[in-house]
């Protein structure tokens, strides 16, 4: 199952002080509290969000083309078009995993060559924002309603509909607490195909087994009707 998807999650954002060429926000915990519960597991790189100005032309197309160019030198690059909330406004950003924080300024230089303008750097107080990321996903079925993907430790549990974020958080917390599942990070994902939209809960876990994932999927599908 392949397609373009919109992933929604919460992120705790701070100003990236080491990036000097524009406004870059940083999420030091891309997968919520997962790593605080598993300190023995190697942490993934921070995610940087480069804030850009909105244009009439398709920014997303330019970012996809730039990503293709950059992946020639770095095949493991993860860079996507996204939106965050800043000062109560939804703004476009370029989101990517940064092995080195200095990569932020390098990508800003590349963006300038595509006529995408970056917002001026300013100090932002730390805050929590909803993040919506547009990305390509390639899902492989491992059980009924349970999928894995080309991204390591990412799993997708089929649910009947998309629900409000506050309801989603309550539902996932209830599921987690009721069966003592391994600690995981959850997000919403809508997969867009030619004539259909499939809804999933994205699970990030380096420890969950197939049995855990099947139980989570079954429990979520029992809980979801309460919120629909």
C-alpha positions in Angstrom: 0.0 0.0 0.0 1.6 3.2 -1.2 0.7 6.9 -1.3 1.1 10.4 -0.1 0.2 10.8 3.6 -0.4 13.5 6.1 1.0 12.7 9.5 -0.2 14.7 12.6 1.6 14.8 15.9 2.6 17.1 18.8 6.1 18.4 19.2 7.8 20.5 21.8 9.7 23.2 19.9 12.5 25.5 20.8 14.6 28.0 18.8 17.7 26.4 17.2 20.3 28.9 18.3 23.1 27.3 16.3 21.3 28.0 13.0 22.0 31.6 12.0 20.6 32.1 8.5 16.9 32.1 9.4 14.2 31.0 11.8 14.7 27.3 12.6 12.8 25.5 15.4 14.1 22.3 16.9 12.3 19.2 18.4 14.8 17.4 20.6 12.4 14.6 21.3 10.9 13.7 17.9 9.1 10.7 19.4 7.6 12.2 22.5 8.6 10.5 25.8 9.6 7.3 24.2 13.3 7.8 24.7 13.0 8.9 28.3 11.3 5.6 29.0 14.0 3.7 27.2 17.3 5.5 27.9 19.3 2.5 26.8 18.1 2.9 23.2 20.0 5.0 20.8 18.2 8.3 20.2 17.3 9.4 16.7 18.6 12.8 15.5 16.8 16.0 16.3 14.2 17.2 13.9 14.6 20.8 12.6 11.8 22.9 11.2 12.9 25.7 8.9 10.1 28.3 8.8 9.4 29.7 5.2 7.2 32.3 3.7 4.1 31.2 1.8 3.9 31.7 -1.9 1.2 31.2 -4.5 3.3 28.6 -6.4 3.6 25.1 -5.0 6.3 25.2 -2.3 5.9 21.4 -1.8 7.0 20.7 -5.4 10.1 22.8 -4.9 10.9 21.0 -1.7 10.4 17.6 -3.2 12.8 18.5 -6.1 15.4 19.9 -3.7 15.2 16.7 -1.6 15.8 14.6 -4.7 18.9 16.7 -5.4 20.2 16.5 -1.8 19.6 12.7 -1.6 22.2 12.2 -4.3 24.9 13.1 -1.7 22.9 11.8 1.3 20.6 8.8 0.5 19.4 8.6 4.1 18.1 12.2 4.1 14.6 12.6 5.6 13.2 15.9 4.5 9.5 16.8 4.0 7.1 19.7 3.6 5.1 20.4 6.8 3.1 22.9 8.8 3.4 24.0 12.4 1.6 26.6 14.5 3.5 29.8 15.4 2.0 32.7 17.2 -1.5 31.2 16.6 -0.9 31.0 12.8 -0.3 27.9 10.7 2.9 28.4 8.7 4.8 26.2 6.2 8.1 24.6 7.2 10.8 22.3 5.9 11.2 19.4 8.3 14.2 17.1 8.4 16.2 14.9 10.7 19.5 16.6 11.4 22.6 14.5 12.3 24.4 17.8 12.7 22.7 21.0 13.6 24.8 22.9 11.1 22.8 21.2 8.3 20.1 23.7 9.0 22.1 26.6 7.5 23.3 24.4 4.6 19.7 23.6 3.6 18.6 27.2 4.0 21.3 28.2 1.5 19.9 25.5 -0.9 16.3 26.8 -0.3 17.3 30.3 -1.3 18.3 29.0 -4.8 14.8 27.8 -5.3 13.3 31.2 -4.5 11.8 29.9 -1.2 12.4 32.6 1.4 13.1 31.7 5.0 11.6 33.8 7.9 14.1 35.9 9.8 15.7 34.4 12.9 14.1 35.4 16.2 14.0 34.0 19.7 10.9 32.0 20.4 9.9 30.8 23.9 9.6 26.9 24.0 6.1 25.8 23.2 4.1 22.7 22.1 2.7 22.8 18.5 0.7 20.4 16.3 2.9 19.4 13.4 1.4 18.2 10.1 3.9 16.5 7.8 3.4 15.5 4.2 5.3 12.4 3.3 5.4 9.3 1.1 4.7 6.0 2.8 5.1 2.5 1.5 3.2 0.1 3.8 3.6 -3.7 4.0 0.9 -5.8 5.7 2.1 -8.0 8.6 -1.3 -8.8 10.1 -4.9 -7.9 9.5 -5.0 -4.1 9.9 -1.4 -3.9 11.0 1.4 -2.6 8.7 5.1 -1.8 8.8 6.9 0.6 6.5 10.1 1.4 4.8 11.0 3.5 7.9 12.6 1.4 10.6 10.5 0.9 13.8 7.4 2.6 12.3 4.1 0.7 12.4 0.6 1.6 11.2 -2.6 0.4 12.8 -5.8 0.7 10.8 -8.6 2.7 12.4 -12.1 3.5 11.0 -11.9 7.3 11.0 -9.8 10.3 11.9 -10.8 11.8 15.2 -10.0 15.2 17.0 -6.5 15.4 18.3 -7.6 15.7 22.0 -9.7 12.6 21.6 -6.9 10.8 19.8 -4.5 11.5 22.8 -7.1 10.3 25.3 -7.8 7.2 23.3 -4.1 6.2 22.8 -3.4 6.8 26.5 -6.3 4.6 27.5 -5.1 1.9 25.2 -1.5 2.2 26.6 -2.6 2.1 30.2 -5.2 -0.7 29.9 -2.8 -3.4 28.7 0.6 -2.2 29.8 1.9 -2.1 26.3 5.6 -1.3 25.7 6.2 2.5 25.7 5.6 3.9 22.3 5.0 7.2 20.4 1.8 7.6 18.5 0.6 9.9 15.7 -2.3 10.2 13.3 -1.7 9.3 9.7 -4.1 9.8 6.7 -3.0 7.9 3.6 -4.4 9.4 0.3 -4.9 7.0 -2.6 -6.5 7.5 -6.0 -10.1 7.0 -4.8 -9.9 6.4 -1.1 -8.4 7.7 2.2 -7.2 5.2 4.8 -6.8 6.2 8.4 -4.0 4.9 10.7 -2.4 5.3 14.1 1.3 5.5 13.5 3.3 3.7 16.2 7.0 4.2 16.8 8.6 1.5 18.9 11.8 -0.4 18.9 10.5 -3.0 21.3 6.9 -3.8 20.4 6.3 -7.3 19.0 3.8 -8.3 16.3 1.5 -9.6 19.1 1.7 -6.2 20.9 0.8 -4.4 17.7 -2.2 -6.7 17.0 -3.5 -6.2 20.5 -3.1 -2.4 20.2 -5.0 -2.4 16.9 -7.8 -4.4 18.4 -8.0 -2.2 21.5 -8.0 1.0 19.5 -10.8 -0.3 17.3 -12.9 -1.0 20.3 -12.2 2.5 21.7 -12.6 4.5 18.6 -16.5 4.4 18.3 -16.7 6.4 21.5 -15.1 9.4 19.7 -16.7 9.1 16.3 
